[in-house]
Amino acid sequence: MAPVPFSDIAKPANDLLSKDFYHTASANLEVKSKAPNGVQFTVKGKSDQAGAIAGSIEAKYTDKPTGLTLTQAWTTFNALDTKIELDNTLANGLKAEILTQFLPASKSKGAKLNLHFKQPLFHARAFFDLLKGPSFTGDTVVGHDGFLAGAEVGYDVNGGRITRYSAAVGYSVSEYTAAITATNNLSLFSASYYHRVNPLVEAGAKASWDSKSSGQPSLEIATKYKLDSLTFVKAKINNAGIAALAYNQVLRPGVTLGLGASIDTQKLNEAAHKVGLSFTLEG
């Protein structure tokens, strides 16, 4: 079995600390449907805390026998995005992606090529920005018996220089995951831990320190509790005293409600708190 990609070495802890907290947007709506010919449609709309509204409409078609997936989207920023994926078509374990973007208003164009290669104990990725730079970012992860080690590097082709580099190590089994990452040219260090205590309870924490900043290390802890098979609650708090709560419930098949709130415990009498609402409809 191939290890996770470099960006996912600390994913269980990062998801617990960031995913399904709905206070980041005052309102969020997502509608998913599937046509008889297999085309999947997704419509998203979001209103941020400042009142700005953003949305997108997306169509996705997958041809499983050939490994071809075509995705096209149109956003409220008037961006036309296209993504073509070929999974295990060119070679066993290789996934190729071509991404293009066109902004009609400014005539701006973008094109990227992504390659993912997975083999037992090995996972490598390469990202090429073909029109801007061009530039290259690549990462590799090796794994054995739950132990993971990976590195990432970015390269400016025109400038002939390395633009970024990162490294990470981790240990992952079904019940818990621990990871240490060094990003931003080995200047931002993070240590994270995730533990599935039992089928109902999950807990995790993350500590970060920026060696280029005079600030103190930051710490964030979170937990998730399943009330039943259709409902869960989440809570987290950081060393700055910002606490967040979330409630998620499947109201009926295809309808999910999310409620969230963020409270600044250091400014209880000020307007520093946030609330959010999310609806997801699937047909």
Residue, then its C-alpha position, 0 to 999 in steps of 0.5 A: m500500500a502506498p503512503v499518503p502524499f506529503s501534504d497529508i502526513a499530518k492530515p488527521a490532526n489538521d482535519l480534526l482542527s479545521k474541518d466542519f467548523y462552520h463559523t468561518a462563513s456566515a452561511n454556506l450552501e452546497v447542492k450535489s446531484k447526479a444525472p442519469n448519464g453519470v455526470q455529477f453537478t455541484v453548486k456552491g455558495k458562501s457568504d463570508q463574515a463581511g457579507a461578500i458572496a462567492g459561488s461556483i457551479e461544477a460538472k464532473y464526468t468520469d469514465k471508469p473503464t478508461g480512467l478519464t475524469l473531466t471537470q468543468a467549473w464556472t465561478t462568480f469571479n468569472a473564472l472558467d476552470t477545466k480539469i482533465e484527469l487520467d488515472n492509471t491510464l499512462a502507467n500503473g500507479l500514475k495519475a496525470e492532471i491537466l488544469t486550465q483557467f480562463l478569465p474572460a474579463s482580463k483575458s488571463k490564462g493559466a495552465k498546470l500539469n500535475l503528476h502523482f505516482k504511487q507504488p508500495l512504500f512510495h508516493a511522489r508528486a510533481f506540480f508544473d505551472l506552465l505559464k507562470g514562471p514556469s515553476f515546479t514543485g515536487d514532493t516525495v514520501v516513503g513509508h514502512d510499518g507506519f513510519l513516514a518521511g517526506a520532503e518538498v522542494g520548489y524550483d523557479v525554472n527561469g530564475g534557476r533557483i530553489t524557491r521553497y523546501s520543507a520536510a516532515v516525518g510521521y507515524s500513522v496507524s489506525e488509532y493514532t497519528a503523530a507528525i512533525t513538519a518543517t515548512n516555509n524553508l524549514s522555518l515554521f515547525s509544527a508537531s501534531y497528534y491525533h487519537r481515535v480514543n474509541p468509535l465515538v471520541e476523537a482528540g487531537a492537538k497541534a503546536s507551531w513555532d515560527s523561527k522567523s517571528s518573535g512570537q511564542p509558539s501557538l497551541e490548539i486542541a480539539t475533540k469530536y464526539k459522535l452523539d449517534s450515527l447521524t450526529f456529531v459535535k466538535a470543539k476546539i480552543n487555542n492559546a489565544g483564547i479563541a474557542a469554537l463549537a460545531y454541530n453536524q446532523v444528517l436531517r434525512p438522507g441527502v440533507t446535512l445541517g451544520l451549525g458553528a460558533s467562535i467565541d473570543t474568551q478574552k473579549l466576551n463583552e466585545a463583538a469579536h464572536k462569529v456564528g455560521l450556518s451550513f446546508t448540504l443537499e445531495g440528490 
